[in-house]
């Protein structure tokens, strides 16, 4: 008995030591990411692969029920943060090419990936659609630091930020709707629509009411001791209570985050006649708190993700690579025709490259694996492989573009777009500088007047 007690304490000591080391390495990798543009998720995933499939130090079974609880908590944090960072006003300024590119790319990638997956894995269509919806997501957390190293136009950055935020919402909503249909055994479009309207409607209405309530009392909550964590506790309540009353907890959490992040706009546009003067948004300290929570979950989750990868299934790794490449290939025509001709070929190449999957895809995959015992493990392995290869491909492409390479890619795939400086578009003659009339200073002054 005494030996078991000491053995338990020793195992727990090693586990806590490992968590501390992983969090420390997470900060180190994040710092390296800012300097070298090497995505911090790659070393975390590789570390998990070494601990799990390679050295057999840990396995998914060793986490037991704690693994599912950890995955659910990570999902809640990701959903709330996604909603919190989403800006409703961004839709108003992106009615054109940004919103068009986002929607066309998401629909096209979802359809193509689901078709390839169904043919390769021989799984039911609804499971293939789940994979397609998750793979169509783009990670804002990975795209943002990579863009910081690239010289692109402000319009290009706006398009990419909008796309990354919207695809996250698209992916979460569609994947969870398909998951609910798969668990209920309903595949028909009519039954799927009824389920979506019912569960999502209840969840959204509950989240809106909860959001208005919490934002109206948050100033009083801040007076309490250790109040900064109460918002996180309330987010957990929104997720669980929404599920208990028949709604979708994940969608409720996402909607609650949207309300919390856009409460001032909601008060101004939709509640002008009501007395909601007490409605306040989250302050910088509360947002920093959620940033820290997300960092902890991201660091631990990507290591856990590496542990869960099965290196013995080479076929699933190959399918993951195929899907990552297909995502890039079929994204190219959407970028070419949905983006304005005024955007240069180099910027179009950057838009093409900025499509890595990240934490949202990983958490959704883990959630599906826990709720679909039979096909869930296969779906999880394929999506994990897609995340790994998509991050590698995006990083390599952005590095080559930064060094002035891949110009042949712009010429081949984005032929209808503006050339780079010094290039000539075939079939279009650019007037020589001498052919333009020389304007005198007096004429310039008249023009300005």
C-alpha positions, 0 to 999 in steps of 0.5 A: 500500500505504501509503495503504491502511494509513493508510486502515485506521488512520483507519477504526479510529480513527473506529470506536474513537472512535465506541465511546467516544462511544456508551458515554459517551452511554449513561451520559448517557442512563441518568442522564437515565432516572433523572431524567426516566423517559425510557427510555434505549433510545429515544435509543440506538435513535434514534441508531442509526437516524440513523447507519444508515438516515438518514445512511448512516454505518454499515450492518449489512454493515459489521460482517460476522461481527463483528456475529454474534459481538457478538450471540451475546456479548450473548445469553450475557450477557443469559441469564446475568444473567436466570438470576442475577436469577431467584429460585426462592423468588419462585415459592412466593409467587406461586402465586396471581395473580402466576403466573396473570397471567404464564402467562395473559398469555404464552400469550394474547399469544403466540397472538394475536401469532402469528395476526396476524403469520401473517395479515399477513406470510404466513409459516409458522406456526412463524415466527409463533409465534417472533415471538409468543413474543418479543413476549410478553416484558416488560423488567425493566430498563425497567419497574423505573425507570418503576415508581419514579415511580409510586405503586402498592401493594407487591403490584402491584410484586411482581406486575410484577417476578415477571411480568417475570422469568418472561416473560423465561424463558418467552420465551427457552425457547420462542423457542429451542425453536421456532428449533431446530425451524425449523432442523431442519425439524420442525414437528410437536408430537411431534418438537418435544417430542423436540427440546426434551427432548433438547437442553434436557435435555442443556443443563440437566444439564450446566449444573447440574453446571457450576454446582455445580462452579464454585460449589464452587471459586469461593473458590479462584478468587478468590485468583488474579490478575484472577479476577473475569473468570474467571466470565465466561470460565466462562460462555462455556465453558458455552455452547460446551461444551453446544452441542458435546455436543448440548445447547442452549448458550443454555438451559445458560447460563440454567440456569447463571445460575439455579444461580449465583443460587440456590446457597444455596437449592439447597444447603439444599433439595436437597443437605442430606445432601451435603457441599457446605459449600464452595458459595458464591454470587457476591459483590457485586464479581462481580455489579457486573462483570456489571452493567457488561458488560451495560451495555456490551452494552446500549448498543452493541446498541441502537445496532446495532439502530437501524442494522439497522432498515430504514426503507424497509419501512414495512409492517413498521414498521406491523405492529410498531405493530399488534403493540405495540397488540394486546399492550396490548389483549389484555393488558387482559382478562387483567389484569382477570380474573387480578388480585384485585378488591382491586387498585385500577383505577389499579394495574391500569392500571399493570400494563397499561402495564408491558409494554415489550419490551427487550434480551432481545427484541432479542438473540433477534431478532438471533440469529434473523436470523443463523440464519434467512437467508430469513425472519430479516431480516423477523422481526428488523425486525418485532420491532425495530419492536415494541420501539420502539413498545412502549417509547414506548406504555408510557412515554406511558401511565405518564406519563399515569397518574402525572399522574392521567390515564387514569381512563377506562381503569380504569373501562372495562377494570377494572370488577370492581376496587376504585374509587379513593378518592372513586369509587363502583362502579355497583351497589355501595352503600358505607355512609356513615361515620355508619352504622358504630357508634362504638367507644369507647376501652375497647372498642378496648382489649378488642379489642386484648387 
